[in-house]
Amino acid sequence: MNDQLRAQFPSLQVQPNGQRLAFLDSAASALKPQAVIDSLTATLAGPYANIHRGLYFNSATTTAAYEAARTRVGQLFGLSAAASAQQLIFTRNTTEAINLVAQSFARPRLQPGGAMVVSELEHHANLVPWQLVAAATGAEIRVIPLAADRQSLDLSNLEALLQGATLVAISQLSNVLGVRPPLAEIVPLAKRHGVAVLVDGSQAAVHGPVNLPKLAELGVDFWCMTGHKLYGPTGVGVLWGRPDLLAAMPPYQGGGDMIETVRLPTGTTFAAPPARFEAGTPAIAEAIALGAAAAWVQGLGWEAIQGHEHTMATQLSRTLADLPFVEMYSPANTGIAAFNVRGAHPGDVATLLDQQGVAVRSGHHCAMPLMAALGLPQGCLRASVGIYTTTADLIQLQTALQKAHRLLVG
């Protein structure tokens, strides 16, 4: 991508420690284009009011913008306006979306002896909610392990893991290794055993087209993502679910906007989805800005985004491969590179990179079980590309790593 596109991201104009910023942590949270920032400002400047309640101009205008954002986000993921209005729930993030499914779908269906299946690749957000539900119901957590290559999943025992299970929760794209679990193999097998499937699409949603109707045809029951990785704001994400399942699920939070009628002392009834799962005043400006982010991504086009990111992913892999002191854990060309500098603590390396204007992630990346499986108790470094990544960023990374290695290892 050219300098004109990079100029749309004000954060890239910041010079940490007086250095040009090479931002290589988009897998954690993407920077925001001016279009998203302008959307937030415009909504808060008004006409603004709370939504779904008022009959006056400000409220009606803001409500219309909020619901238009739901349609726009759904469109990005292949949904019609009618399907978005029924099946797409605004949440705070992927974490809240998964907790919603855990509490409203899984928990009522689980009992002692029941089971849920996860993989060793998962982000904590796709592990801990299931652990909480398991502890509350007496069910167990079964784990799809890493394969011997430590870069893929071992599915040889998957059929046994699915026996008697209620749900399998799997990421669409690993936030650490950049690998894609084989959904085309996992999902149909789960459905043959009557097991529901939740897919965490947080990383995948930003790197290429996601078609929810096609995922539904494959057998996916729930899919979720978070807005801040899709160049949108924090505090908003989405959960998609099959309409029949959503209609049968009870709410797990109560309050305004999710009710039909309220009676005392009991007898309250609830609105139909998605309102049933959007209790209280939502992140109004953030949801509208997520719609702006979806429109911005659509304006760029997936072909251009994927072409650029493939080029940058290839260059990133070559950049790190050219450094003999770097130990790689990710497959090549994924765009998410997990690595370490041999003989140096990842936190020390990250600190020295920051002093040279290079932003990478260090630590466990909210994936401690994966770090344990990889034998990395101190975690690792992670560099990830985005739409604004350039060859200059990767040259800066290489130069900074060489200096860090000299200082820390010699």
C-alpha positions in Angstrom: 0.0 0.0 0.0 1.2 3.5 -0.8 2.0 6.5 1.5 -1.4 8.0 0.8 -3.1 5.1 2.6 -0.7 5.2 5.5 -1.5 8.9 5.8 -5.0 7.9 6.8 -3.7 6.5 10.1 -2.8 9.4 12.4 -1.1 7.0 14.9 1.6 6.3 12.3 2.7 9.9 12.5 3.7 9.4 16.2 7.5 9.1 16.7 8.2 6.9 19.8 11.6 7.8 21.3 12.1 10.1 18.3 12.0 7.2 15.9 9.8 6.5 12.9 7.1 4.1 14.0 7.2 0.6 12.6 3.9 -0.8 14.0 4.0 -4.6 13.8 1.3 -5.5 16.4 -1.9 -5.4 14.4 -2.7 -8.9 15.7 -3.3 -7.4 19.1 -5.2 -4.3 17.9 -5.2 -2.5 14.6 -4.6 1.2 14.2 -7.6 3.3 13.2 -8.1 5.1 9.9 -9.3 8.7 9.9 -12.7 7.5 8.6 -13.3 5.6 11.8 -12.1 8.4 14.0 -14.4 10.8 12.1 -17.3 8.5 12.6 -16.8 8.5 16.4 -16.5 12.2 16.5 -19.6 12.8 14.3 -21.8 10.5 16.3 -20.8 12.1 19.6 -21.1 15.6 18.2 -24.7 14.8 17.2 -27.5 14.8 16.7 -26.9 12.3 19.5 -29.2 10.6 22.0 -29.8 7.2 23.5 -31.2 4.6 21.1 -34.4 2.5 20.8 -36.2 4.7 23.4 -36.9 8.2 22.2 -39.4 9.3 19.6 -37.7 12.6 19.1 -35.3 13.5 16.2 -32.0 12.9 18.0 -32.9 9.5 19.2 -34.5 8.4 16.0 -31.4 9.6 14.0 -29.0 7.8 16.3 -31.1 4.6 16.4 -31.2 4.6 12.6 -27.4 5.0 12.4 -26.9 2.2 14.9 -29.1 -0.3 13.1 -27.5 0.8 9.7 -24.1 -0.2 11.2 -25.5 -3.6 12.1 -26.5 -4.0 8.4 -23.2 -2.7 7.1 -21.2 -5.1 9.4 -23.4 -8.0 8.4 -22.9 -7.1 4.7 -19.1 -7.3 5.1 -19.6 -10.9 6.3 -22.1 -11.9 3.6 -25.4 -11.4 5.4 -28.5 -9.8 4.0 -30.0 -6.8 5.8 -32.9 -9.1 7.0 -30.4 -11.7 8.3 -28.3 -9.1 10.0 -31.3 -7.7 11.8 -32.2 -11.1 13.2 -28.8 -12.9 13.7 -26.1 -10.3 14.4 -25.6 -9.3 18.0 -23.5 -6.4 19.0 -21.2 -7.3 22.0 -18.3 -5.6 23.7 -15.8 -7.9 22.0 -15.2 -11.5 21.2 -14.7 -12.3 24.8 -18.2 -11.2 25.7 -19.6 -13.0 22.6 -18.1 -16.3 23.7 -19.2 -15.8 27.3 -22.7 -15.2 26.0 -22.7 -18.5 24.1 -21.1 -20.3 27.1 -23.8 -19.0 29.5 -26.9 -19.0 27.4 -26.3 -21.9 25.1 -23.8 -24.3 26.6 -24.5 -24.1 30.3 -28.2 -25.0 30.1 -27.3 -28.1 28.0 -24.4 -29.4 30.2 -24.4 -31.7 33.2 -21.9 -33.9 35.0 -20.4 -36.2 32.4 -20.9 -33.7 29.6 -18.0 -32.2 27.6 -16.8 -29.3 25.5 -13.9 -29.5 23.0 -11.3 -26.8 22.5 -7.9 -26.8 20.9 -4.4 -26.1 22.3 -4.1 -23.1 19.9 -6.9 -21.0 21.5 -6.8 -17.5 22.9 -7.7 -17.4 26.6 -11.0 -15.8 25.5 -11.9 -19.1 23.9 -10.8 -21.2 26.8 -11.7 -19.6 30.1 -15.4 -19.1 29.5 -15.7 -22.9 28.8 -13.7 -23.6 32.0 -16.1 -21.5 34.0 -19.1 -23.3 32.6 -17.5 -26.7 33.1 -16.8 -25.9 36.8 -20.4 -24.8 37.2 -22.0 -27.9 35.6 -19.5 -30.7 36.3 -18.7 -31.1 32.6 -15.2 -31.6 31.3 -12.9 -29.8 28.8 -11.4 -32.0 26.1 -8.4 -30.7 24.2 -7.3 -31.1 20.6 -3.5 -31.1 20.9 -0.8 -29.7 18.8 0.6 -32.0 16.2 4.2 -33.2 16.3 5.2 -30.3 14.0 4.0 -27.8 16.7 2.4 -25.8 13.9 -0.9 -27.6 13.3 -3.5 -29.6 15.2 -3.4 -33.3 15.7 -6.9 -34.5 14.7 -6.2 -38.2 14.9 -8.3 -38.5 18.1 -11.0 -35.9 17.2 -13.8 -38.3 16.8 -13.3 -39.8 20.2 -13.1 -36.2 21.7 -16.5 -35.4 20.1 -18.3 -38.4 21.6 -21.0 -37.1 23.9 -19.8 -33.5 23.6 -22.1 -30.5 23.5 -19.9 -28.0 21.7 -16.5 -27.5 20.0 -14.9 -24.1 20.1 -12.2 -23.4 17.6 -10.4 -20.4 16.2 -10.5 -19.6 12.5 -7.0 -18.2 12.6 -4.4 -18.5 15.4 -3.5 -15.2 17.0 0.0 -16.6 17.8 1.1 -18.9 15.0 -1.1 -17.5 12.2 -2.2 -21.0 11.2 -5.8 -21.8 10.2 -7.3 -24.9 11.8 -9.0 -27.1 9.1 -12.6 -26.1 9.7 -13.7 -28.0 6.6 -12.6 -31.2 8.4 -13.5 -30.3 12.0 -16.9 -28.8 11.5 -18.6 -31.6 9.4 -17.2 -34.3 11.8 -18.7 -32.3 14.8 -22.1 -32.1 13.1 -22.1 -35.8 12.4 -21.8 -36.3 16.2 -24.5 -33.7 16.9 -22.0 -31.3 18.4 -22.5 -27.5 18.1 -19.7 -25.4 16.7 -18.4 -22.0 17.7 -15.7 -20.3 15.6 -13.6 -17.5 16.9 -13.1 -15.3 13.9 -11.2 -12.4 15.6 -8.0 -12.8 13.6 -9.5 -14.1 10.4 -12.1 -11.3 9.9 -9.5 -8.7 9.1 -7.3 -10.7 6.6 -9.8 -11.9 4.0 -13.5 -12.4 3.2 -15.7 -14.3 5.7 -19.0 -15.5 4.4 -21.3 -16.4 7.2 -24.0 -18.1 5.1 -21.2 -20.4 3.7 -20.0 -21.1 7.2 -23.5 -22.0 8.2 -23.8 -24.4 5.3 -20.6 -26.0 6.5 -22.2 -26.4 9.9 -20.9 -23.5 12.0 -23.5 -22.5 14.6 -21.9 -19.4 16.2 -19.2 -17.0 14.9 -17.7 -14.0 16.6 -15.2 -11.2 16.1 -14.0 -8.0 17.7 -14.1 -4.6 16.2 -10.7 -3.3 17.2 -8.8 -5.8 15.1 -10.8 -4.8 12.0 -9.5 -1.2 12.2 -12.6 -0.3 14.2 -12.9 1.0 17.8 -12.5 -0.9 21.1 -15.6 -1.8 23.1 -17.6 -3.4 20.3 -17.7 -6.7 18.5 -20.3 -9.0 17.0 -21.7 -12.5 17.6 -23.5 -14.3 14.8 -25.7 -17.3 15.5 -28.2 -19.5 13.8 -31.6 -17.9 14.3 -33.3 -21.1 15.7 -30.5 -21.4 18.4 -30.6 -17.7 19.3 -34.4 -17.9 19.6 -34.2 -20.8 22.1 -31.4 -19.2 24.2 -32.2 -17.3 27.4 -30.5 -14.0 28.1 -27.6 -14.1 30.5 -27.7 -10.3 31.3 -30.8 -8.4 32.2 -31.7 -4.7 32.0 -33.0 -2.2 29.5 -33.6 -2.8 25.8 -33.7 -6.6 26.2 -37.2 -6.8 27.7 -40.6 -7.2 26.2 -42.6 -6.7 29.4 -41.5 -6.4 33.1 -43.7 -7.6 35.9 -43.3 -7.9 39.6 -42.5 -10.0 41.4 -41.9 -12.3 38.5 -43.1 -12.9 34.9 -40.8 -10.7 32.9 -40.7 -11.6 29.2 -37.8 -10.9 26.8 -37.4 -9.4 23.4 -36.5 -11.5 20.3 -32.9 -11.7 19.3 -30.7 -9.7 18.8 -32.2 -7.3 21.3 -32.6 -10.1 23.9 -28.8 -10.2 24.2 -28.1 -6.4 24.1 -29.0 -5.4 27.7 -28.5 -1.8 28.7 -27.2 1.1 26.7 -24.7 -0.3 24.2 -21.5 1.2 22.8 -23.5 3.4 20.4 -20.8 5.5 18.8 -18.4 2.5 18.7 -21.0 0.3 16.9 -21.6 3.0 14.4 -17.8 3.4 13.9 -17.5 -0.3 13.4 -19.9 0.1 10.6 -17.6 2.8 9.2 -14.7 0.5 9.5 -16.6 -2.2 7.6 -17.4 0.3 4.9 -13.7 1.4 4.8 -12.5 -2.2 4.4 -15.1 -2.8 1.7 -13.9 0.3 -0.1 -10.3 -1.0 -0.2 -11.5 -4.4 -1.4 -10.4 -7.8 -0.2 -8.3 -8.5 -3.3 -6.1 -5.4 -2.7 -5.9 -6.2 1.1 -4.9 -9.8 0.6 -2.5 -9.0 -2.2 -0.7 -6.4 -0.1 -0.7 -8.5 3.1 0.6 -11.6 1.2 3.5 -9.6 0.0 4.3 -8.2 3.5 3.8 -11.7 5.1 6.4 -13.1 2.6 8.8 -10.3 3.3 8.4 -10.7 7.1 9.2 -14.4 6.9 12.3 -13.7 4.8 13.4 -10.9 7.1 13.4 -13.2 10.1 14.8 -16.1 8.2 17.8 -14.0 7.2 18.7 -13.6 10.9 20.6 -16.7 12.1 19.9 -15.9 15.7 16.1 -15.9 15.3 14.2 -19.0 16.3 10.8 -19.3 14.5 7.7 -21.0 15.7 5.1 -19.9 13.0 4.9 -21.4 9.5 6.3 -19.1 6.8 4.2 -16.4 5.2 1.2 -16.4 7.6 1.6 -12.7 8.4 1.7 -13.5 12.1 5.3 -14.5 13.1 6.0 -15.9 16.5 9.8 -16.0 17.3 12.5 -15.5 19.8 16.1 -14.2 19.8 18.2 -17.1 21.0 19.8 -16.4 24.4 17.6 -13.3 25.1 14.4 -12.8 27.0 11.6 -11.7 24.7 10.7 -8.8 27.0 14.2 -7.5 26.9 14.2 -7.7 23.1 10.8 -6.0 22.8 12.0 -3.1 25.0 15.1 -2.6 22.8 13.0 -2.7 19.7 10.7 -0.1 21.2 13.7 2.2 21.7 14.2 1.9 17.9 10.6 2.7 17.0 9.6 -0.9 16.4 6.3 -2.1 18.1 6.0 -5.9 18.5 4.3 -8.0 21.1 6.1 -10.1 23.7 4.9 -12.5 26.3 2.3 -15.3 26.3 -0.1 -13.5 23.9 -3.2 -14.6 25.9 -2.3 -18.2 24.9 -0.5 -19.7 27.9 -1.5 -23.3 27.1 0.0 -22.9 23.6 3.2 -21.4 25.1 3.4 -24.4 27.4 2.9 -26.8 24.5 5.7 -25.0 22.6 8.0 -25.2 25.6 8.2 -21.4 26.0 7.7 -20.6 29.6 8.8 -17.0 29.1 6.7 -16.6 26.0 7.9 -15.2 22.7 7.9 -12.2 20.4 5.3 -11.7 17.8 5.3 -9.5 14.7 2.2 -9.1 12.6 1.3 -7.3 9.5 -1.6 -5.0 8.6 -2.8 -3.0 5.7 -0.4 -0.2 6.5 2.7 -2.4 6.8 5.5 -1.5 4.4 8.9 -2.9 3.4 10.5 0.0 5.4 8.8 -1.4 8.5 10.4 -4.8 8.0 13.8 -3.3 7.3 13.5 -1.3 10.5 12.6 -4.5 12.3 15.6 -6.4 11.0 18.0 -3.6 11.8 16.5 -3.3 15.3 16.8 -7.1 16.0 20.4 -7.1 14.9 21.2 -4.3 17.4 19.2 -6.0 20.2 21.1 -9.2 19.6 24.4 -7.5 19.7 23.5 -5.8 23.0 21.9 -8.8 24.7 23.8 -11.7 23.4 27.0 -10.4 21.8 
